[in-house]
């Protein structure tokens, strides 16, 4: 099976470089019409120009593809509306949104300022909200849409010095989990990428050169194209890096039920090994399944 994006219109935020650029180029190679959004700022979000986005547009045109550039910030509601308007004016539809734009302002929780915390959450989480909200009615009307969130191992598993980034990155998974449910009836599928790649956002981590060579951003983008395809699953987290792809799940153990006077912290402590046994853990599709699993134990 060959996945194609002929006649599909794809917006990739933050696609003037790094992962976003690689996503955009691979979409273009498979026939998509691209909207290259990039503020052109530094890794910490400062500064900005349209030069980076324009360069990627030219790359796509040079390979025979179609693309336009947009310099809006994903944190600016009016700017996001302009991004969507530009796409609609140029192409008349929007099939895929890749929420890729991001910044880093790493510091330990003790040292991070609340302004830096809020800014990182605004870009990653609220930027994904603004862009997804803006394309949502278009995708509902089309009865077709694919939205990709960019999560991170820092959000799902944690990472020192990234409380702000990790909070935002798990936040987009929470957003995905509800949008996948609400989008089902309109053929809108929503998934999350967990990338590992050598980009300017990771260049200060001190990785050995041989490791960096394996972590090419180009090897991450196939996961995005898969999750944006017509026959993609929905509501998944997909880890991608160095050519390795793996589904990531948040799962719940079967647990233990107590009754009457046994419902106390001592019982939890006494049965903790059984309560925390993930051998038969299951992924749940929504909050209702979580409640149903609880009452199934109560009945027993």
N, C-alpha and C positions, 0 to 999 in steps of 0.2 A: 504494500500500500504506500502510495506517495502522497504526502500531505501537501495540499496546494492552497494558496491564498489569492488565486486569481479573482479579480473583481471584489476583493475585500479591502476595506479601509481600516488602517491600523494607526492608533495614536500611541506613541511611546514617550512618556515623560522622562526628562533628564537624559535624553538620548544624544547629546552632543559629544559624548565620550564614554569610555568604559563599557560596562555591561549594556547600557541602553543603546549605544551605537551598534554593538554586535547584534543585539536583538533586531534592531531596525534593518540592518544590512541583510540578515538572514530572512526576515519577512520579505524584503524586496526581491531577493533571489528567487523566492517562490511566488512572485507575482503580485504581492500586496502593494497598494498605494499607501504611502506613509505620511504621517504628520510628525515631524521631528520637533519636539518641544524641548527647549533647554534655556535656562536663565543665563547660563554661561558664567556662573559664579565659581568661587573657590570651594574647596571641600567643606569648609565651615559655613558656606552659604553667603559669604561676603562678595561684593562686586557683582559684575554681570555684563554680558554683551551677547549679541545674536551671532557672533562669529562662529562659535562651535557648531551651532545648529545648521548654519548655512553651509559649512564645510561638509557635513554628513549628507545634506540634501544634494550637494554637488556630486558626492561619491555615488549616490544612488542614481542620479541622472546619467553619470558617466557609464554606469553598467546597464543603461537602457531602461531604468525604472522611473516611477513617478513619485515625487515627494514635494512637500512644502515645509517651511520652517515656521516656528512660533516661539517667541521669547517670553511668554507669560510665566510668572511664578505660580506654582501650585498652591501657595498659601494665600493667593489673592483671588477672592471669589469672582470679581469682574474679569480678571485675567483668565481664569479658568473658563468662564463663559465665552470669552474671545477665542480661546483655544478650540472650543467645540464649534463655535460659529465659523471659524476659519476652515475647519474640517468639512463642515456641512456645505459651506459656500463653494469649496473646491471640488468636493466629491459627492455630496448629496446623501451620504450615509456614514455611519461609524459602526464597524463590526467588532473591533477589538480595541480594548484599552489596556495598556500595560503601565501600571503604576510603578515606575522605576525611580523617579526623582528622589534624591536623598542627600543628607548632610551628616557630618560627624562633629560633635563637640565633646570628645571623651574626657572624662575626669571621674575620679572616685566619687561616690555619693556624698561623702563628707565635704568634698571640695567643689562640686559642681554648683554653679549658680542656678537659681530658679529660672532666670531669664533664658539661660542656655538649655535648661531642661524643657521649658515650654516651646522654645524654637524648634528643637529636634522633633518633639511630638507633633508640632504644627505641620512641619514639612512632611514627615513620613505618614502619620495617621490622618490628620485633617486634610493634608494634600490628597491622600487617597480617597477620603470621603468626598471632598469637593469635586474631584474629577469623576468619580463613580456616579455621584448624584447628578452631575451635568449630562452624562451620556445615558443615564438610566431611562428617561422617557423615550429617547430615540430608539434604544434597543427594545423597549416594550412595544413600541409601535411597529417596529420591523419584525417582531417575534423572533429576534436573533441577536445574541450578544455574547461576547467572551471578555471577562475581566480578569486580569492577573494582578494580584498583590505581590509585593516583594517583601517577604518576611526575612528572618535571619536566625541562625543558631543562637545568637545573643538573646533573642526574644524567647525562643522555645526552650533553650537550655541554660541561658545565662552567660555572662562574660564580665570579668572585672573591668570597672571603669566605664561601663556602658548602661547604666541604669536608665538614662533618658532614651537612648537608642533601643534598648531591649524592651522597654515599656511600649514604645511606639510599634515595634516590630511584632510583638504578640498582640497588640491592639488591632493590627490589620487582619490577623487571623480571626479574631472575634468578629470583625466586620464581615469577613468572608463567610463565616459560619451562618450568619443570618441572611446575607444576600443570596447564598446558594439556595436557601429554602424559599425566599420570596421570589427568586428569579426562575424557579423551576417551570412554572406554568407558561412563562413567556420565552422558553428556550434560551435563557440567559445562564451561562455557566461561569462560576467564579472559583478560582483556584489561587494557591499561594506558592511562590518560589522561595526556596531556602538556598541561596547561592554561596559558593565558595570560589572566589576568583581573585587574581592579582590585578587590581586596578589602583588608581590614585588614592582610593579610600583605604586601601590595605598596604600601601607602600611603606608605611612607617612601622609595620609590625616586625620588621627584621627577619623575614623568612629567607632561608638560603636560596641562592640563585637557581639551583636545580629544581627546587620546589616551585618557585615562581613560574618556571617554564612550563610545568605541568598544569598550573592553575590559570590557563589562558581563559579570558572571558568568553571566547568563541565556543568553548566546550560547555558553557552553561546554557547558552541560548536555545539549543534544541529542546530543552525542557519547557521553555516558554512557548515555543511554536507548537509543541505537543499539547500543552494545556489550553492553547488558543484555537485548536483545530475543531472542526465540526463534530467529530466523534469523541471529543475529550470527555473524561470523567468530570465531576463537579465536586467542589468542597474538599479537595485534597491539598496537602502540603507535599511538595516534591523537592527533595534535596538534590543539588546538582553541582558537580565540580570535578575537574580533572578526568572527565569522561565517565564518572560514576553517578548513577541516578538511583535514588531510593525514596520510597514513600515514607513519610513521617506521620505518626498518629498521636493524638491525645486519647488515651484509653482509660477505662475504669475496671478495676478488679471486681469480682463477684461480691466480695464483702461478707460481713457477718451481721445477722440480725439479733437484737436483744429485745427482751420484753420486761415490763414491770420494773421492779427494783434493780434489775440488771443493767438498765440504761444509765450508766454512770462512767466516769473516766477510768475507774479501776478495771472495769470490764474491757474497755478499749485497750488499756495497757496489757492486760493478761492475754488478750487474743490478737495482739498487734501483728504477729507473724502471719496469721491467717487473713486478717483484714488487709494487709499490704501485699499479699501473694498475687502477683500479676500473671501467673501461669495461664489462667483462662480469661484474661482481660479482654474486653470488647471495646471497639470504637462505637460511640453513640452518634446518631445523626442529628439529634436536636434535644432541647431541654426536656421535652415530654418523655423521651426515651429514658432519660436520667431518672425522672420521677417514677416511671413505670418499673424500672429495674429495682428501685427502692421498695415499692409496694409489693413486688414479686417476692422479695425477701421477707417482708412483713407477714405475708400470707403463710409462708412456710413456718 
